[in-house]
Amino acid sequence: MDANPLSEISLIRRLKLNQLMIFERVLETRSVVRAANEMRLTQPAVTKVIHELESCFDGALFSRSNRGVVPTELGLLLGRRVKSLMAELRYMTDELNDFRLGTSGHVIVGTLISASARLLPRAIAMLKARTPQVLVTVREGTTAHLFPALATGDLDIVVGRLPERELPIASAFPLTHEALFDESMCAVVGNGYGPVPDPAPSLRELVDAPWILPTPDSPSRLAAEHLFRAAGLPLPTDIVESLSLLTNIGLLLDTPRIALMPRVAARQFAQAGLLRMLDLPETGAFGTVGFSVRSNKEQSAACRAFIECLKEAVQEHEPGN
């Protein structure tokens, strides 16, 4: 039987925002139980809302599994739009509060390793000094996780190494990337590594040492692989794959490993007495660091203020100096 076409008017009349909020939480948690607990509702109340939405859209939104619920193709399609709608509601709330109370609001920032050590903390400190009522939420992750979240409105901005090629999701959700500076890569060891020869050894002399490399799904891993390839060397065999700065620093302090990280981050940890930088002549480029936002979405006043702080933080502490 052919399904009847939907119309905007019919959806406006039948749908309620609280239904979409409940659906979004079930989609995010993959569990009716967890969604009910988060929203302080009963399980039957959440289940009833999902059934109402399934009736409205003439199809199942979730299927049950041993671990909870799994979205159907229809559920995923609806989810992409509902996430954007919930983000727009948050933007509207922020803008109304800006109008009524002055600059306030909420900025949700996604960060990659290249920004999390120096640039981002400095920009946040600047923003909070000027507008303490702005709430800043930081979520760290990889390119594969952060940019889809930016596209659907779960994030307002992503700060870090810019992608070298256009992302597949950009065909549906255009993104704007703005470069802040070009970053070089640096090899580091922990302070307990032992004496470092002067001059520093070459990459060829260090390839058999234990290393920490970025995970395969990160753009910085491509830069690391290019580093060894350009030197005519294979990747080290004794490696730990990690993008976690805290984990990497802990490993470097406890074990004689070598890691690659952006030079700005390396310099900061070296100044703190945690790491030592190896002056390898062939370390090479890490990539361009900047920020990304949605092209078709006007930024809130709070996000615009944060972007200004990012630019000022770069001018205050040029990575090349």
ChimeraX commands (.cxc) that place a marker at each C-alpha (Angstrom):
marker #1 position 0.00,0.00,0.00 radius 0.5
marker #1 position 1.37,3.41,-0.98 radius 0.5
marker #1 position 2.03,5.82,1.87 radius 0.5
marker #1 position 0.25,9.16,1.85 radius 0.5
marker #1 position 2.56,12.17,1.35 radius 0.5
marker #1 position 3.24,14.32,4.41 radius 0.5
marker #1 position 2.79,18.08,4.49 radius 0.5
marker #1 position 4.29,20.79,6.65 radius 0.5
marker #1 position 0.86,21.77,7.95 radius 0.5
marker #1 position -0.01,18.21,8.97 radius 0.5
marker #1 position 3.33,17.80,10.78 radius 0.5
marker #1 position 2.92,21.14,12.58 radius 0.5
marker #1 position -0.50,20.06,13.78 radius 0.5
marker #1 position 0.52,16.56,14.86 radius 0.5
marker #1 position 4.03,16.97,16.22 radius 0.5
marker #1 position 5.04,18.44,19.55 radius 0.5
marker #1 position 8.53,19.56,20.53 radius 0.5
marker #1 position 8.59,17.34,23.61 radius 0.5
marker #1 position 7.94,14.30,21.38 radius 0.5
marker #1 position 10.97,15.17,19.27 radius 0.5
marker #1 position 13.09,15.75,22.38 radius 0.5
marker #1 position 12.16,12.31,23.69 radius 0.5
marker #1 position 12.89,10.72,20.32 radius 0.5
marker #1 position 16.28,12.45,20.19 radius 0.5
marker #1 position 17.24,11.10,23.62 radius 0.5
marker #1 position 16.21,7.54,22.69 radius 0.5
marker #1 position 18.23,7.87,19.50 radius 0.5
marker #1 position 21.26,9.19,21.38 radius 0.5
marker #1 position 21.18,6.68,24.25 radius 0.5
marker #1 position 19.93,3.73,22.17 radius 0.5
marker #1 position 17.78,2.87,25.18 radius 0.5
marker #1 position 14.21,3.61,26.24 radius 0.5
marker #1 position 15.22,3.04,29.87 radius 0.5
marker #1 position 18.12,5.51,29.82 radius 0.5
marker #1 position 16.10,8.10,27.91 radius 0.5
marker #1 position 13.28,7.82,30.44 radius 0.5
marker #1 position 15.71,8.22,33.34 radius 0.5
marker #1 position 17.41,11.24,31.77 radius 0.5
marker #1 position 14.11,12.99,31.12 radius 0.5
marker #1 position 12.54,11.85,34.42 radius 0.5
marker #1 position 9.70,10.08,32.66 radius 0.5
marker #1 position 8.31,6.58,32.96 radius 0.5
marker #1 position 9.24,3.95,30.37 radius 0.5
marker #1 position 5.61,3.57,29.25 radius 0.5
marker #1 position 5.44,7.34,28.64 radius 0.5
marker #1 position 8.55,7.23,26.43 radius 0.5
marker #1 position 7.31,4.14,24.60 radius 0.5
marker #1 position 3.96,5.84,23.99 radius 0.5
marker #1 position 5.66,8.86,22.41 radius 0.5
marker #1 position 7.72,6.64,20.09 radius 0.5
marker #1 position 4.55,4.81,19.02 radius 0.5
marker #1 position 2.85,8.16,18.34 radius 0.5
marker #1 position 5.74,9.25,16.15 radius 0.5
marker #1 position 5.77,5.92,14.31 radius 0.5
marker #1 position 2.05,6.36,13.62 radius 0.5
marker #1 position 2.69,9.89,12.36 radius 0.5
marker #1 position 5.45,8.79,9.98 radius 0.5
marker #1 position 3.90,5.46,8.96 radius 0.5
marker #1 position 6.93,3.37,9.88 radius 0.5
marker #1 position 9.05,1.90,12.64 radius 0.5
marker #1 position 11.70,4.22,14.06 radius 0.5
marker #1 position 13.51,1.61,16.19 radius 0.5
marker #1 position 13.94,-2.13,16.37 radius 0.5
marker #1 position 14.67,-3.91,19.63 radius 0.5
marker #1 position 17.98,-5.62,20.39 radius 0.5
marker #1 position 19.55,-7.33,23.39 radius 0.5
marker #1 position 21.31,-4.07,24.28 radius 0.5
marker #1 position 18.39,-1.69,23.81 radius 0.5
marker #1 position 17.03,-0.28,20.57 radius 0.5
marker #1 position 18.56,0.25,17.14 radius 0.5
marker #1 position 17.30,3.01,14.81 radius 0.5
marker #1 position 15.80,1.94,11.53 radius 0.5
marker #1 position 16.61,3.70,8.27 radius 0.5
marker #1 position 13.58,5.93,8.85 radius 0.5
marker #1 position 14.74,6.58,12.42 radius 0.5
marker #1 position 18.20,7.65,11.23 radius 0.5
marker #1 position 16.73,9.93,8.58 radius 0.5
marker #1 position 14.40,11.57,11.09 radius 0.5
marker #1 position 17.22,11.74,13.64 radius 0.5
marker #1 position 19.45,13.86,11.40 radius 0.5
marker #1 position 16.70,16.45,11.02 radius 0.5
marker #1 position 15.62,16.37,14.65 radius 0.5
marker #1 position 19.20,16.97,15.82 radius 0.5
marker #1 position 19.35,20.03,13.59 radius 0.5
marker #1 position 15.96,21.19,14.86 radius 0.5
marker #1 position 17.04,20.81,18.50 radius 0.5
marker #1 position 20.21,22.74,17.73 radius 0.5
marker #1 position 18.16,25.54,16.15 radius 0.5
marker #1 position 16.01,25.65,19.29 radius 0.5
marker #1 position 19.16,26.05,21.39 radius 0.5
marker #1 position 20.41,28.80,19.05 radius 0.5
marker #1 position 17.08,30.62,19.32 radius 0.5
marker #1 position 17.20,30.40,23.11 radius 0.5
marker #1 position 20.73,31.82,23.15 radius 0.5
marker #1 position 19.82,34.67,20.83 radius 0.5
marker #1 position 16.74,35.59,22.87 radius 0.5
marker #1 position 18.82,35.60,26.04 radius 0.5
marker #1 position 21.47,37.73,24.30 radius 0.5
marker #1 position 18.76,40.23,23.41 radius 0.5
marker #1 position 17.18,40.23,26.86 radius 0.5
marker #1 position 20.23,39.89,29.13 radius 0.5
marker #1 position 23.34,40.76,27.11 radius 0.5
marker #1 position 25.88,38.28,25.76 radius 0.5
marker #1 position 25.28,34.91,27.35 radius 0.5
marker #1 position 24.45,31.57,25.80 radius 0.5
marker #1 position 26.19,28.25,25.34 radius 0.5
marker #1 position 29.11,27.37,23.04 radius 0.5
marker #1 position 29.74,23.68,22.38 radius 0.5
marker #1 position 33.26,23.20,21.04 radius 0.5
marker #1 position 34.69,20.09,19.45 radius 0.5
marker #1 position 38.44,19.84,19.70 radius 0.5
marker #1 position 41.18,17.79,18.13 radius 0.5
marker #1 position 44.56,17.12,19.73 radius 0.5
marker #1 position 46.20,20.02,17.86 radius 0.5
marker #1 position 44.11,22.61,19.71 radius 0.5
marker #1 position 43.47,21.09,23.12 radius 0.5
marker #1 position 46.82,21.85,24.78 radius 0.5
marker #1 position 47.36,25.56,24.20 radius 0.5
marker #1 position 45.10,27.36,21.73 radius 0.5
marker #1 position 41.73,26.24,23.06 radius 0.5
marker #1 position 42.43,26.76,26.80 radius 0.5
marker #1 position 43.74,30.27,26.11 radius 0.5
marker #1 position 40.72,31.19,23.97 radius 0.5
marker #1 position 38.31,29.86,26.61 radius 0.5
marker #1 position 40.11,31.80,29.35 radius 0.5
marker #1 position 39.77,34.99,27.29 radius 0.5
marker #1 position 36.08,34.38,26.63 radius 0.5
marker #1 position 35.25,33.64,30.27 radius 0.5
marker #1 position 37.16,36.72,31.43 radius 0.5
marker #1 position 34.99,38.90,29.16 radius 0.5
marker #1 position 31.66,37.09,29.36 radius 0.5
marker #1 position 31.62,34.85,32.45 radius 0.5
marker #1 position 27.94,34.04,31.94 radius 0.5
marker #1 position 28.65,32.15,28.70 radius 0.5
marker #1 position 28.68,28.39,29.23 radius 0.5
marker #1 position 31.44,26.58,27.32 radius 0.5
marker #1 position 31.26,22.81,26.75 radius 0.5
marker #1 position 34.29,21.06,25.25 radius 0.5
marker #1 position 34.11,17.66,23.57 radius 0.5
marker #1 position 37.31,15.99,22.39 radius 0.5
marker #1 position 37.32,13.48,19.58 radius 0.5
marker #1 position 38.52,12.53,16.12 radius 0.5
marker #1 position 37.62,14.08,12.79 radius 0.5
marker #1 position 35.29,11.14,12.08 radius 0.5
marker #1 position 33.26,11.89,15.21 radius 0.5
marker #1 position 33.40,15.67,15.49 radius 0.5
marker #1 position 32.49,16.83,11.99 radius 0.5
marker #1 position 29.23,14.84,11.72 radius 0.5
marker #1 position 28.30,16.31,15.12 radius 0.5
marker #1 position 29.07,19.79,13.78 radius 0.5
marker #1 position 26.96,19.13,10.70 radius 0.5
marker #1 position 23.90,18.10,12.71 radius 0.5
marker #1 position 24.20,20.95,15.22 radius 0.5
marker #1 position 25.45,18.95,18.19 radius 0.5
marker #1 position 28.57,21.15,18.06 radius 0.5
marker #1 position 28.80,24.87,17.28 radius 0.5
marker #1 position 32.44,24.81,16.17 radius 0.5
marker #1 position 35.34,22.40,15.72 radius 0.5
marker #1 position 38.85,23.63,16.53 radius 0.5
marker #1 position 41.95,21.76,15.42 radius 0.5
marker #1 position 43.76,20.47,12.37 radius 0.5
marker #1 position 41.70,21.29,9.29 radius 0.5
marker #1 position 40.78,18.41,6.97 radius 0.5
marker #1 position 42.97,18.23,3.87 radius 0.5
marker #1 position 40.06,17.27,1.64 radius 0.5
marker #1 position 36.33,17.97,1.69 radius 0.5
marker #1 position 34.44,15.63,3.99 radius 0.5
marker #1 position 31.64,13.44,2.56 radius 0.5
marker #1 position 29.10,14.96,4.97 radius 0.5
marker #1 position 29.75,18.41,3.49 radius 0.5
marker #1 position 27.63,17.57,0.43 radius 0.5
marker #1 position 24.53,17.64,2.64 radius 0.5
marker #1 position 25.80,20.06,5.30 radius 0.5
marker #1 position 28.29,22.57,3.82 radius 0.5
marker #1 position 31.12,23.51,6.19 radius 0.5
marker #1 position 33.34,26.59,6.29 radius 0.5
marker #1 position 36.97,26.15,7.37 radius 0.5
marker #1 position 39.15,29.08,8.45 radius 0.5
marker #1 position 42.90,28.64,8.88 radius 0.5
marker #1 position 44.62,30.14,11.93 radius 0.5
marker #1 position 48.22,28.93,11.57 radius 0.5
marker #1 position 50.38,26.22,10.06 radius 0.5
marker #1 position 51.69,23.81,12.68 radius 0.5
marker #1 position 54.82,21.67,12.60 radius 0.5
marker #1 position 55.21,18.27,14.20 radius 0.5
marker #1 position 57.62,17.54,17.01 radius 0.5
marker #1 position 59.10,14.37,18.52 radius 0.5
marker #1 position 59.12,14.28,22.32 radius 0.5
marker #1 position 60.26,12.01,25.15 radius 0.5
marker #1 position 59.54,12.01,28.86 radius 0.5
marker #1 position 62.00,13.54,31.30 radius 0.5
marker #1 position 62.93,10.05,32.48 radius 0.5
marker #1 position 63.89,8.88,29.00 radius 0.5
marker #1 position 67.61,9.19,29.69 radius 0.5
marker #1 position 70.26,11.38,28.10 radius 0.5
marker #1 position 69.45,12.63,24.61 radius 0.5
marker #1 position 72.48,12.86,22.31 radius 0.5
marker #1 position 73.55,16.30,21.14 radius 0.5
marker #1 position 73.09,16.75,18.27 radius 0.5
marker #1 position 69.79,14.89,18.31 radius 0.5
marker #1 position 69.73,11.50,16.57 radius 0.5
marker #1 position 68.14,11.11,13.16 radius 0.5
marker #1 position 64.78,9.48,12.60 radius 0.5
marker #1 position 66.59,6.46,11.12 radius 0.5
marker #1 position 68.42,5.95,14.42 radius 0.5
marker #1 position 65.12,6.08,16.36 radius 0.5
marker #1 position 62.84,3.96,14.16 radius 0.5
marker #1 position 63.48,0.80,16.22 radius 0.5
marker #1 position 62.62,2.55,19.51 radius 0.5
marker #1 position 59.16,2.25,21.13 radius 0.5
marker #1 position 56.81,4.95,19.78 radius 0.5
marker #1 position 53.38,6.46,20.38 radius 0.5
marker #1 position 51.59,7.27,17.11 radius 0.5
marker #1 position 48.15,8.80,16.39 radius 0.5
marker #1 position 45.29,6.38,15.72 radius 0.5
marker #1 position 44.78,5.27,12.08 radius 0.5
marker #1 position 41.49,7.18,11.73 radius 0.5
marker #1 position 43.08,10.57,12.48 radius 0.5
marker #1 position 44.57,13.01,9.94 radius 0.5
marker #1 position 47.65,13.35,12.15 radius 0.5
marker #1 position 48.36,9.65,11.54 radius 0.5
marker #1 position 48.70,10.43,7.83 radius 0.5
marker #1 position 51.24,13.11,8.71 radius 0.5
marker #1 position 53.15,10.64,10.90 radius 0.5
marker #1 position 53.18,7.99,8.17 radius 0.5
marker #1 position 54.37,10.56,5.65 radius 0.5
marker #1 position 57.22,11.46,8.00 radius 0.5
marker #1 position 58.61,7.93,8.00 radius 0.5
marker #1 position 57.85,7.34,4.33 radius 0.5
marker #1 position 59.70,10.54,3.31 radius 0.5
marker #1 position 62.74,9.30,5.22 radius 0.5
marker #1 position 62.58,5.95,3.38 radius 0.5
marker #1 position 61.67,4.13,6.60 radius 0.5
marker #1 position 58.91,1.71,7.64 radius 0.5
marker #1 position 56.66,2.54,10.55 radius 0.5
marker #1 position 58.06,1.49,13.94 radius 0.5
marker #1 position 56.93,-1.97,15.04 radius 0.5
marker #1 position 56.67,-1.30,18.78 radius 0.5
marker #1 position 53.89,1.30,18.87 radius 0.5
marker #1 position 50.97,2.42,20.98 radius 0.5
marker #1 position 48.17,4.14,19.05 radius 0.5
marker #1 position 46.60,6.98,21.00 radius 0.5
marker #1 position 45.13,10.47,20.54 radius 0.5
marker #1 position 44.73,11.08,24.28 radius 0.5
marker #1 position 47.18,13.72,25.46 radius 0.5
marker #1 position 46.88,12.63,29.09 radius 0.5
marker #1 position 47.48,8.98,28.22 radius 0.5
marker #1 position 50.42,9.86,25.99 radius 0.5
marker #1 position 52.06,12.03,28.63 radius 0.5
marker #1 position 51.56,9.31,31.23 radius 0.5
marker #1 position 53.20,6.75,28.95 radius 0.5
marker #1 position 56.09,9.07,28.19 radius 0.5
marker #1 position 56.69,9.70,31.88 radius 0.5
marker #1 position 56.56,5.99,32.80 radius 0.5
marker #1 position 58.20,4.34,29.79 radius 0.5
marker #1 position 61.05,5.13,27.37 radius 0.5
marker #1 position 58.83,5.93,24.37 radius 0.5
marker #1 position 58.93,8.60,21.70 radius 0.5
marker #1 position 55.78,10.43,20.61 radius 0.5
marker #1 position 54.80,12.85,17.88 radius 0.5
marker #1 position 52.67,15.86,18.74 radius 0.5
marker #1 position 52.05,19.40,17.52 radius 0.5
marker #1 position 54.99,21.67,18.35 radius 0.5
marker #1 position 52.83,24.16,20.31 radius 0.5
marker #1 position 51.64,21.39,22.62 radius 0.5
marker #1 position 55.15,19.93,22.92 radius 0.5
marker #1 position 56.60,23.31,23.86 radius 0.5
marker #1 position 53.99,23.84,26.56 radius 0.5
marker #1 position 54.63,20.46,28.19 radius 0.5
marker #1 position 58.39,20.94,27.90 radius 0.5
marker #1 position 58.13,24.30,29.67 radius 0.5
marker #1 position 56.15,22.56,32.42 radius 0.5
marker #1 position 59.03,20.12,32.88 radius 0.5
marker #1 position 57.08,17.05,31.75 radius 0.5
marker #1 position 58.60,16.38,28.33 radius 0.5
marker #1 position 61.73,17.05,26.31 radius 0.5
marker #1 position 61.62,17.99,22.63 radius 0.5
marker #1 position 63.87,16.14,20.19 radius 0.5
marker #1 position 65.26,18.45,17.54 radius 0.5
marker #1 position 64.85,16.11,14.60 radius 0.5
marker #1 position 65.52,17.98,11.35 radius 0.5
marker #1 position 63.09,15.88,9.31 radius 0.5
marker #1 position 60.05,16.02,11.60 radius 0.5
marker #1 position 57.98,17.91,9.02 radius 0.5
marker #1 position 54.58,19.58,8.97 radius 0.5
marker #1 position 51.63,18.65,11.16 radius 0.5
marker #1 position 49.06,20.56,9.10 radius 0.5
marker #1 position 46.94,23.68,9.21 radius 0.5
marker #1 position 45.18,24.45,12.47 radius 0.5
marker #1 position 41.94,26.42,12.38 radius 0.5
marker #1 position 38.24,26.21,13.07 radius 0.5
marker #1 position 35.21,24.91,11.21 radius 0.5
marker #1 position 31.56,25.99,11.35 radius 0.5
marker #1 position 28.44,25.29,9.32 radius 0.5
marker #1 position 28.29,27.43,6.21 radius 0.5
marker #1 position 24.55,28.01,6.23 radius 0.5
marker #1 position 24.20,28.77,9.94 radius 0.5
marker #1 position 24.67,32.22,11.44 radius 0.5
marker #1 position 26.70,31.91,14.62 radius 0.5
marker #1 position 25.32,33.01,17.96 radius 0.5
marker #1 position 26.79,36.06,19.68 radius 0.5
marker #1 position 28.57,33.77,22.14 radius 0.5
marker #1 position 30.13,31.70,19.35 radius 0.5
marker #1 position 31.22,34.82,17.48 radius 0.5
marker #1 position 32.87,36.11,20.65 radius 0.5
marker #1 position 34.63,32.77,21.05 radius 0.5
marker #1 position 35.94,32.93,17.47 radius 0.5
marker #1 position 37.38,36.38,18.16 radius 0.5
marker #1 position 39.12,34.97,21.23 radius 0.5
marker #1 position 40.58,32.16,19.11 radius 0.5
marker #1 position 42.06,34.67,16.68 radius 0.5
marker #1 position 43.46,36.79,19.49 radius 0.5
marker #1 position 44.99,33.74,21.17 radius 0.5
marker #1 position 46.86,32.95,17.95 radius 0.5
marker #1 position 48.17,36.51,17.64 radius 0.5
marker #1 position 49.23,36.49,21.30 radius 0.5
marker #1 position 51.23,33.28,20.99 radius 0.5
marker #1 position 52.40,32.67,17.44 radius 0.5
marker #1 position 53.37,28.96,17.12 radius 0.5
marker #1 position 56.41,29.74,15.03 radius 0.5
marker #1 position 58.02,31.86,17.74 radius 0.5
marker link #1:1,2 radius 0.2
marker link #1:2,3 radius 0.2
marker link #1:3,4 radius 0.2
marker link #1:4,5 radius 0.2
marker link #1:5,6 radius 0.2
marker link #1:6,7 radius 0.2
marker link #1:7,8 radius 0.2
marker link #1:8,9 radius 0.2
marker link #1:9,10 radius 0.2
marker link #1:10,11 radius 0.2
marker link #1:11,12 radius 0.2
marker link #1:12,13 radius 0.2
marker link #1:13,14 radius 0.2
marker link #1:14,15 radius 0.2
marker link #1:15,16 radius 0.2
marker link #1:16,17 radius 0.2
marker link #1:17,18 radius 0.2
marker link #1:18,19 radius 0.2
marker link #1:19,20 radius 0.2
marker link #1:20,21 radius 0.2
marker link #1:21,22 radius 0.2
marker link #1:22,23 radius 0.2
marker link #1:23,24 radius 0.2
marker link #1:24,25 radius 0.2
marker link #1:25,26 radius 0.2
marker link #1:26,27 radius 0.2
marker link #1:27,28 radius 0.2
marker link #1:28,29 radius 0.2
marker link #1:29,30 radius 0.2
marker link #1:30,31 radius 0.2
marker link #1:31,32 radius 0.2
marker link #1:32,33 radius 0.2
marker link #1:33,34 radius 0.2
marker link #1:34,35 radius 0.2
marker link #1:35,36 radius 0.2
marker link #1:36,37 radius 0.2
marker link #1:37,38 radius 0.2
marker link #1:38,39 radius 0.2
marker link #1:39,40 radius 0.2
marker link #1:40,41 radius 0.2
marker link #1:41,42 radius 0.2
marker link #1:42,43 radius 0.2
marker link #1:43,44 radius 0.2
marker link #1:44,45 radius 0.2
marker link #1:45,46 radius 0.2
marker link #1:46,47 radius 0.2
marker link #1:47,48 radius 0.2
marker link #1:48,49 radius 0.2
marker link #1:49,50 radius 0.2
marker link #1:50,51 radius 0.2
marker link #1:51,52 radius 0.2
marker link #1:52,53 radius 0.2
marker link #1:53,54 radius 0.2
marker link #1:54,55 radius 0.2
marker link #1:55,56 radius 0.2
marker link #1:56,57 radius 0.2
marker link #1:57,58 radius 0.2
marker link #1:58,59 radius 0.2
marker link #1:59,60 radius 0.2
marker link #1:60,61 radius 0.2
marker link #1:61,62 radius 0.2
marker link #1:62,63 radius 0.2
marker link #1:63,64 radius 0.2
marker link #1:64,65 radius 0.2
marker link #1:65,66 radius 0.2
marker link #1:66,67 radius 0.2
marker link #1:67,68 radius 0.2
marker link #1:68,69 radius 0.2
marker link #1:69,70 radius 0.2
marker link #1:70,71 radius 0.2
marker link #1:71,72 radius 0.2
marker link #1:72,73 radius 0.2
marker link #1:73,74 radius 0.2
marker link #1:74,75 radius 0.2
marker link #1:75,76 radius 0.2
marker link #1:76,77 radius 0.2
marker link #1:77,78 radius 0.2
marker link #1:78,79 radius 0.2
marker link #1:79,80 radius 0.2
marker link #1:80,81 radius 0.2
marker link #1:81,82 radius 0.2
marker link #1:82,83 radius 0.2
marker link #1:83,84 radius 0.2
marker link #1:84,85 radius 0.2
marker link #1:85,86 radius 0.2
marker link #1:86,87 radius 0.2
marker link #1:87,88 radius 0.2
marker link #1:88,89 radius 0.2
marker link #1:89,90 radius 0.2
marker link #1:90,91 radius 0.2
marker link #1:91,92 radius 0.2
marker link #1:92,93 radius 0.2
marker link #1:93,94 radius 0.2
marker link #1:94,95 radius 0.2
marker link #1:95,96 radius 0.2
marker link #1:96,97 radius 0.2
marker link #1:97,98 radius 0.2
marker link #1:98,99 radius 0.2
marker link #1:99,100 radius 0.2
marker link #1:100,101 radius 0.2
marker link #1:101,102 radius 0.2
marker link #1:102,103 radius 0.2
marker link #1:103,104 radius 0.2
marker link #1:104,105 radius 0.2
marker link #1:105,106 radius 0.2
marker link #1:106,107 radius 0.2
marker link #1:107,108 radius 0.2
marker link #1:108,109 radius 0.2
marker link #1:109,110 radius 0.2
marker link #1:110,111 radius 0.2
marker link #1:111,112 radius 0.2
marker link #1:112,113 radius 0.2
marker link #1:113,114 radius 0.2
marker link #1:114,115 radius 0.2
marker link #1:115,116 radius 0.2
marker link #1:116,117 radius 0.2
marker link #1:117,118 radius 0.2
marker link #1:118,119 radius 0.2
marker link #1:119,120 radius 0.2
marker link #1:120,121 radius 0.2
marker link #1:121,122 radius 0.2
marker link #1:122,123 radius 0.2
marker link #1:123,124 radius 0.2
marker link #1:124,125 radius 0.2
marker link #1:125,126 radius 0.2
marker link #1:126,127 radius 0.2
marker link #1:127,128 radius 0.2
marker link #1:128,129 radius 0.2
marker link #1:129,130 radius 0.2
marker link #1:130,131 radius 0.2
marker link #1:131,132 radius 0.2
marker link #1:132,133 radius 0.2
marker link #1:133,134 radius 0.2
marker link #1:134,135 radius 0.2
marker link #1:135,136 radius 0.2
marker link #1:136,137 radius 0.2
marker link #1:137,138 radius 0.2
marker link #1:138,139 radius 0.2
marker link #1:139,140 radius 0.2
marker link #1:140,141 radius 0.2
marker link #1:141,142 radius 0.2
marker link #1:142,143 radius 0.2
marker link #1:143,144 radius 0.2
marker link #1:144,145 radius 0.2
marker link #1:145,146 radius 0.2
marker link #1:146,147 radius 0.2
marker link #1:147,148 radius 0.2
marker link #1:148,149 radius 0.2
marker link #1:149,150 radius 0.2
marker link #1:150,151 radius 0.2
marker link #1:151,152 radius 0.2
marker link #1:152,153 radius 0.2
marker link #1:153,154 radius 0.2
marker link #1:154,155 radius 0.2
marker link #1:155,156 radius 0.2
marker link #1:156,157 radius 0.2
marker link #1:157,158 radius 0.2
marker link #1:158,159 radius 0.2
marker link #1:159,160 radius 0.2
marker link #1:160,161 radius 0.2
marker link #1:161,162 radius 0.2
marker link #1:162,163 radius 0.2
marker link #1:163,164 radius 0.2
marker link #1:164,165 radius 0.2
marker link #1:165,166 radius 0.2
marker link #1:166,167 radius 0.2
marker link #1:167,168 radius 0.2
marker link #1:168,169 radius 0.2
marker link #1:169,170 radius 0.2
marker link #1:170,171 radius 0.2
marker link #1:171,172 radius 0.2
marker link #1:172,173 radius 0.2
marker link #1:173,174 radius 0.2
marker link #1:174,175 radius 0.2
marker link #1:175,176 radius 0.2
marker link #1:176,177 radius 0.2
marker link #1:177,178 radius 0.2
marker link #1:178,179 radius 0.2
marker link #1:179,180 radius 0.2
marker link #1:180,181 radius 0.2
marker link #1:181,182 radius 0.2
marker link #1:182,183 radius 0.2
marker link #1:183,184 radius 0.2
marker link #1:184,185 radius 0.2
marker link #1:185,186 radius 0.2
marker link #1:186,187 radius 0.2
marker link #1:187,188 radius 0.2
marker link #1:188,189 radius 0.2
marker link #1:189,190 radius 0.2
marker link #1:190,191 radius 0.2
marker link #1:191,192 radius 0.2
marker link #1:192,193 radius 0.2
marker link #1:193,194 radius 0.2
marker link #1:194,195 radius 0.2
marker link #1:195,196 radius 0.2
marker link #1:196,197 radius 0.2
marker link #1:197,198 radius 0.2
marker link #1:198,199 radius 0.2
marker link #1:199,200 radius 0.2
marker link #1:200,201 radius 0.2
marker link #1:201,202 radius 0.2
marker link #1:202,203 radius 0.2
marker link #1:203,204 radius 0.2
marker link #1:204,205 radius 0.2
marker link #1:205,206 radius 0.2
marker link #1:206,207 radius 0.2
marker link #1:207,208 radius 0.2
marker link #1:208,209 radius 0.2
marker link #1:209,210 radius 0.2
marker link #1:210,211 radius 0.2
marker link #1:211,212 radius 0.2
marker link #1:212,213 radius 0.2
marker link #1:213,214 radius 0.2
marker link #1:214,215 radius 0.2
marker link #1:215,216 radius 0.2
marker link #1:216,217 radius 0.2
marker link #1:217,218 radius 0.2
marker link #1:218,219 radius 0.2
marker link #1:219,220 radius 0.2
marker link #1:220,221 radius 0.2
marker link #1:221,222 radius 0.2
marker link #1:222,223 radius 0.2
marker link #1:223,224 radius 0.2
marker link #1:224,225 radius 0.2
marker link #1:225,226 radius 0.2
marker link #1:226,227 radius 0.2
marker link #1:227,228 radius 0.2
marker link #1:228,229 radius 0.2
marker link #1:229,230 radius 0.2
marker link #1:230,231 radius 0.2
marker link #1:231,232 radius 0.2
marker link #1:232,233 radius 0.2
marker link #1:233,234 radius 0.2
marker link #1:234,235 radius 0.2
marker link #1:235,236 radius 0.2
marker link #1:236,237 radius 0.2
marker link #1:237,238 radius 0.2
marker link #1:238,239 radius 0.2
marker link #1:239,240 radius 0.2
marker link #1:240,241 radius 0.2
marker link #1:241,242 radius 0.2
marker link #1:242,243 radius 0.2
marker link #1:243,244 radius 0.2
marker link #1:244,245 radius 0.2
marker link #1:245,246 radius 0.2
marker link #1:246,247 radius 0.2
marker link #1:247,248 radius 0.2
marker link #1:248,249 radius 0.2
marker link #1:249,250 radius 0.2
marker link #1:250,251 radius 0.2
marker link #1:251,252 radius 0.2
marker link #1:252,253 radius 0.2
marker link #1:253,254 radius 0.2
marker link #1:254,255 radius 0.2
marker link #1:255,256 radius 0.2
marker link #1:256,257 radius 0.2
marker link #1:257,258 radius 0.2
marker link #1:258,259 radius 0.2
marker link #1:259,260 radius 0.2
marker link #1:260,261 radius 0.2
marker link #1:261,262 radius 0.2
marker link #1:262,263 radius 0.2
marker link #1:263,264 radius 0.2
marker link #1:264,265 radius 0.2
marker link #1:265,266 radius 0.2
marker link #1:266,267 radius 0.2
marker link #1:267,268 radius 0.2
marker link #1:268,269 radius 0.2
marker link #1:269,270 radius 0.2
marker link #1:270,271 radius 0.2
marker link #1:271,272 radius 0.2
marker link #1:272,273 radius 0.2
marker link #1:273,274 radius 0.2
marker link #1:274,275 radius 0.2
marker link #1:275,276 radius 0.2
marker link #1:276,277 radius 0.2
marker link #1:277,278 radius 0.2
marker link #1:278,279 radius 0.2
marker link #1:279,280 radius 0.2
marker link #1:280,281 radius 0.2
marker link #1:281,282 radius 0.2
marker link #1:282,283 radius 0.2
marker link #1:283,284 radius 0.2
marker link #1:284,285 radius 0.2
marker link #1:285,286 radius 0.2
marker link #1:286,287 radius 0.2
marker link #1:287,288 radius 0.2
marker link #1:288,289 radius 0.2
marker link #1:289,290 radius 0.2
marker link #1:290,291 radius 0.2
marker link #1:291,292 radius 0.2
marker link #1:292,293 radius 0.2
marker link #1:293,294 radius 0.2
marker link #1:294,295 radius 0.2
marker link #1:295,296 radius 0.2
marker link #1:296,297 radius 0.2
marker link #1:297,298 radius 0.2
marker link #1:298,299 radius 0.2
marker link #1:299,300 radius 0.2
marker link #1:300,301 radius 0.2
marker link #1:301,302 radius 0.2
marker link #1:302,303 radius 0.2
marker link #1:303,304 radius 0.2
marker link #1:304,305 radius 0.2
marker link #1:305,306 radius 0.2
marker link #1:306,307 radius 0.2
marker link #1:307,308 radius 0.2
marker link #1:308,309 radius 0.2
marker link #1:309,310 radius 0.2
marker link #1:310,311 radius 0.2
marker link #1:311,312 radius 0.2
marker link #1:312,313 radius 0.2
marker link #1:313,314 radius 0.2
marker link #1:314,315 radius 0.2
marker link #1:315,316 radius 0.2
marker link #1:316,317 radius 0.2
marker link #1:317,318 radius 0.2
marker link #1:318,319 radius 0.2
marker link #1:319,320 radius 0.2
marker link #1:320,321 radius 0.2
view
